[in-house]
């Protein structure tokens, strides 16, 4: 997932570089064309839901979370703006949870002296079970 996120970041950085020499009129035309394509896709999907994978969710959440809610509601998206904000909250929660997770999961190892004592008692007392 991290590799996919890095790939999306690099490809979108190149997309931004492509937009720099464009005029505002050209950018607006491209935005309108993209919005129209989204409308066509929504119409073809009907009632089916669009599925985003984890990398797509992370990219959209990182890109859109800084927009104010009223602007985010005006942006043409395949998901509700609240969904994008939830994806961002989940992304941050996973990031912080990963840092606080123990390095070695599971029960800590038993000390050698305790293990040796248990094995000795088991050998000396075979009737204990």
Beta strands, then each sheet from edge to edge (+ up, - down):
end
